[in-house]
Amino acid sequence: MKLAVISCIHGNYEALNAVLSDIDDQQADQIYCLGDLVGYGPHPNAVVEMIRSLDIPTCQGCWDEDIVEGLNACECSYPSQLAEKRGRLAHEWTNQTIHPEVRDYLAKLPMSLQRDNLCFVHGSPNSQHEYLLPSMDNFAALERVFATGADTLFCGHTHVPYVRRLEQGHLSVRVHQPNHPDTTHQFTTPVKQIINAGSVGEPRHGRPNATYVIYDTDTAQVALREVPYDYQRTCAAIIEQGLPPIFAWRLAQGLEFAERADDPGHVCQR
C-alpha cells in the first residue's frame, strides 16, 4: 500500500490543493496528516474543511493545540520580542477567523495515530512542541521511536523533510540503585526509522515548494516529494488579511526568518 504523509499546512490552501493533486498523480491509497492545519496562513477554515471533507486521519499540531487551549499552551519562549509580537498577531487573527466547528474539530484531534508498525505524530511522541531534529542524539532518537511501539515514526514540526535510519546495534544500560549492586543490561536494537514530512504550507528547506512524503508499506521505500505551486497568491492573501508581511517573505524564500535562538529544540519558532 502507498501512503502519503502531509504536515504543517498552516492555512495555505493553495499549497494544499497542489499537494493533493500530486498525491492523486502518485496514486496513493491513503493520506495521513500530522497537524498544524492553521497558523501563519490566510485560509485556516478552507484548509480544515478540505481535510475534513476527504476524511484524512489527522493528529493535533502545536498551532492546533494553541488555538484550542490558548496562546503558548506549551509555555515555550520566542527567540525574540519581535517574533513574539508576530506570533501573537497571527494567533489573535487565526483565533478570531476560524469557525466554531473548526475549533471543535481541532480540539478533538488525537496526539498520535498508529497503523501496524507505523506511528504518526506532529512533533514527537512526548509533545506536539518537541522538535525531532536530525542532529538529535542516537539514543534519544531511538527512545522516541521505542516509546511508540512502532518501527517507523513519522513527524513534522521542523518544516524540513528528512529520513533518518537508526541502524541495528548493541546497547548497554547500567542501572544504579541505593543499597544494591549496579546491574548492566545489554540488548540489541532493531532497525528503526524517523521520517519527517516537512511542510506543505510553510516550507523551510530553502525553496518555496511544498513538501510531503510517499511511503510504500510493502517495500518501506520513502520518497520525499517537492511540489511547486502559486505561492505568490498565498503571499498576496497574507498581506491582504493584515497578517505580518514577514510571513509572506519567508514563504516566498522557503526559509525561516533570521531571528533564531541558540537552542531551537526548546523554542517555539513562530
C-alpha positions in Angstrom: 0.0 0.0 0.0 1.2 3.5 -0.8 0.7 6.1 1.9 1.0 9.9 1.6 2.0 11.8 4.7 1.5 15.6 4.9 2.2 18.0 7.7 2.2 21.7 8.7 -0.3 23.1 6.2 -0.7 26.4 8.2 -3.7 27.8 6.4 -2.1 27.6 3.0 -5.0 26.4 0.8 -3.1 26.9 -2.5 -0.2 24.6 -1.3 -2.7 22.0 0.0 -4.5 21.8 -3.3 -1.3 21.4 -5.2 -0.1 18.6 -2.9 -3.4 16.8 -3.0 -3.2 16.9 -6.8 0.3 15.5 -6.7 -0.8 12.7 -4.3 -3.6 11.8 -6.7 -1.0 11.6 -9.5 1.1 9.3 -7.3 -1.9 7.1 -6.8 -1.6 6.9 -3.0 -4.0 4.7 -1.3 -4.3 6.6 2.0 -3.3 10.1 3.3 -2.2 10.8 6.8 -1.8 14.4 8.2 0.5 15.3 11.1 -1.3 18.5 12.1 -0.7 22.3 12.2 -3.6 22.9 9.9 -3.8 26.6 11.0 -1.4 29.4 11.8 0.6 31.8 9.6 -1.6 31.3 6.6 -4.7 33.2 5.4 -7.2 30.3 4.8 -7.4 28.2 8.0 -11.1 27.4 7.6 -10.8 26.3 4.0 -7.8 24.1 4.9 -9.7 22.3 7.7 -12.8 22.0 5.6 -10.8 20.2 2.9 -9.1 17.8 5.3 -12.4 17.0 6.9 -14.2 16.5 3.5 -11.6 14.0 2.5 -11.8 12.2 5.9 -8.0 12.3 6.3 -6.7 10.9 9.6 -5.0 13.8 11.3 -3.2 14.4 14.6 -3.1 17.6 16.5 -0.3 20.0 15.9 1.1 22.7 18.2 -0.7 25.5 16.5 -3.9 23.5 16.6 -3.4 23.0 20.3 -2.7 26.7 20.9 -5.9 27.8 19.2 -7.9 25.4 21.4 -6.0 25.8 24.7 -4.8 29.4 24.4 -1.7 31.1 23.2 1.5 29.3 24.2 -0.2 26.3 25.7 3.2 24.7 25.7 4.8 27.6 27.8 7.6 27.8 25.3 9.5 31.1 24.7 10.0 33.0 21.5 13.5 33.6 20.1 13.0 37.4 20.2 10.4 40.1 21.2 9.7 40.8 17.6 9.0 37.1 16.9 6.7 37.0 20.0 4.8 40.1 18.7 4.3 38.5 15.3 3.2 35.2 16.9 0.6 36.9 19.0 -0.8 38.8 16.0 -1.0 35.6 14.0 -2.7 33.7 16.9 -5.2 36.5 17.5 -6.1 36.7 13.8 -6.5 33.0 13.5 -8.4 32.8 16.8 -10.9 35.4 15.5 -11.2 34.0 12.0 -11.8 30.3 12.5 -15.4 29.0 12.6 -16.7 27.3 15.8 -16.9 23.9 14.1 -13.3 24.3 13.1 -12.2 24.9 16.6 -14.2 21.9 17.8 -12.6 19.7 15.2 -9.1 20.9 16.2 -9.9 20.2 19.9 -10.8 16.6 19.1 -7.7 15.7 17.1 -5.6 12.9 18.7 -2.0 13.4 19.8 -0.9 10.4 17.6 -2.1 7.9 15.1 -1.0 4.2 14.8 -1.1 1.9 11.8 0.6 -1.5 12.1 4.3 -0.8 12.7 3.9 2.9 11.8 3.2 5.8 14.2 2.3 9.4 13.2 2.8 12.4 15.4 3.3 16.1 14.9 6.4 16.9 17.0 7.3 13.8 18.9 5.5 11.1 21.0 6.2 13.3 24.0 4.7 16.6 22.8 3.4 18.4 19.8 6.0 21.0 20.5 9.2 18.9 20.7 11.5 19.1 17.7 12.9 15.8 16.5 15.9 17.4 14.8 18.1 15.2 12.5 21.0 16.0 14.9 19.3 14.5 17.9 21.4 12.1 19.9 21.0 8.5 18.6 19.9 7.1 21.9 17.3 9.8 22.4 16.0 9.3 18.9 15.7 5.6 19.4 13.9 6.2 22.7 11.3 8.4 20.9 10.6 5.6 18.4 10.6 2.8 21.0 8.1 4.8 23.1 5.5 4.3 20.3 6.0 0.6 19.9 6.4 1.2 16.1 9.3 0.7 13.8 8.8 3.9 11.8 7.9 7.2 13.3 6.5 10.0 11.1 6.8 13.5 12.3 6.7 17.1 11.1 7.0 20.4 13.1 10.6 21.3 11.9 9.3 22.1 8.4 12.4 20.5 6.9 11.9 17.0 5.5 14.4 14.2 6.2 14.7 10.4 6.6 16.8 9.1 9.5 17.6 5.4 9.7 18.6 4.2 13.1 20.6 1.1 12.4 20.6 -2.1 14.4 23.1 -2.0 17.2 24.0 -3.2 20.7 23.2 -1.1 23.8 24.4 -1.4 27.4 22.4 0.2 30.2 23.8 0.3 33.7 21.2 0.6 36.5 22.3 2.0 39.9 20.1 1.6 42.9 20.9 2.6 46.5 22.0 -0.4 48.6 22.1 -2.7 45.6 25.0 -3.6 43.3 24.9 -2.0 39.9 23.4 -4.1 37.2 24.1 -3.9 33.4 21.5 -4.9 30.8 22.5 -5.5 27.2 20.2 -5.7 24.3 20.2 -5.5 20.5 18.1 -2.7 18.9 16.2 -3.5 15.7 16.3 -1.1 12.8 14.1 2.0 13.4 13.3 5.0 11.2 12.2 8.6 11.7 10.7 10.2 8.6 10.0 14.0 8.7 7.3 15.0 6.1 8.5 18.6 6.0 5.8 21.2 5.4 3.0 21.7 2.9 2.3 25.3 3.7 5.4 26.8 5.3 8.5 25.1 3.9 11.9 25.9 5.4 14.2 23.9 3.3 15.4 26.8 1.1 12.7 26.7 -1.6 9.0 27.8 -1.6 7.9 24.4 -2.9 5.5 22.4 -0.7 6.9 19.1 0.6 5.4 15.8 1.7 6.2 12.1 1.9 5.2 9.0 -0.1 5.8 5.7 1.8 5.4 2.2 0.4 4.3 -0.2 3.2 5.4 -3.3 1.2 8.9 -2.1 0.4 9.5 0.5 3.1 10.7 2.9 0.3 10.4 6.6 1.1 10.0 9.4 -1.5 10.4 13.0 -0.3 8.1 14.9 -2.7 8.5 18.6 -3.6 5.6 20.3 -5.3 5.7 23.8 -6.9 2.6 25.9 -6.6 1.5 29.5 -7.0 2.9 30.7 -3.6 2.6 34.3 -4.7 -1.2 34.0 -4.4 -0.8 32.9 -0.8 1.7 35.7 -0.2 -0.8 38.3 -1.5 -3.5 36.9 0.6 -1.3 37.1 3.7 -0.8 40.8 3.1 -4.5 41.4 2.2 -5.6 39.8 5.5 -3.3 42.0 7.5 -1.0 39.2 8.8 2.6 40.1 9.4 4.3 40.7 6.0 7.4 38.8 7.1 5.2 35.6 6.8 4.9 36.3 3.0 8.6 37.0 2.7 9.7 33.8 4.3 7.1 31.8 2.4 8.5 33.1 -0.8 12.0 32.3 0.3 11.3 28.9 1.8 13.3 30.0 4.8 12.8 30.8 8.4 13.3 34.4 9.4 16.9 35.2 10.6 15.9 35.8 14.3 16.7 32.4 15.9 17.5 31.2 19.4 20.7 29.4 20.2 18.8 26.2 21.0 15.9 25.7 18.6 15.0 22.5 20.4 13.4 24.4 23.2 11.8 27.3 21.3 8.5 27.6 19.5 9.7 29.3 16.3 6.6 31.2 15.2 
